[in-house]
Amino acid sequence: MSTPETSRFVRLRVELVLEVDDADAVTKSALRRIAEEADVPAAERAQAEGAVTEDTAEALAYLVDPFDLVSQVPGIDLQQASWSSERIDYDPDSPDWDLDEDDGDDGNG
């Protein structure tokens, strides 16, 4: 009998709902991060500054980096990441927001 081969790659899905108490602080932090990136071309920098200034969700997406979530986990190498943010209507009492709901996936957590 042979052991079935398994992939070394794992897709980790994370969904967060954040409440922004101070949109100005989020925007200022994103603008600071943009200013600290010396290797960003001026046109790209201006576009990023405009996006984070106009939309707190964009500022938050600029600040949250999936690499930061896994960089200290031993034995892994992040191969690919994508993320986005959007403003949503959130009602924690709504059954639509049941994070423990079984989504048909056989993964844990």
Phi, psi and omega in degrees: 000137178252151177280129179297141178285140177238152180288147175275354184263138181231132173265122179252119179255130181230131175236127180239142170242118183246142174260124180267110180272335183219086183299325180296319179295320179296314180298314180298321179294318177296318178296322176297317180298318178299316181296330181284344182273095186290334186270008180273126177300152185303318181294318179293321178298314180298319179296316179296318179299318178296318181295315182286335178285324183279334188217118179299326178298321177294320178298318179295317178298328178291328184274331183269124182237120180304329178301322179298330181290331186239359186298333181264002180278121182288146173085011179232159175222114181297121183266322184201146177210145172215150180201159178208169176219155180205152174285140182224161168270126185235128175230103184298342180271353181284139177295343177293342183253024179282100183289343179274358182299136178286119182263014179087355179279148179262011178281167179257148169091000000 
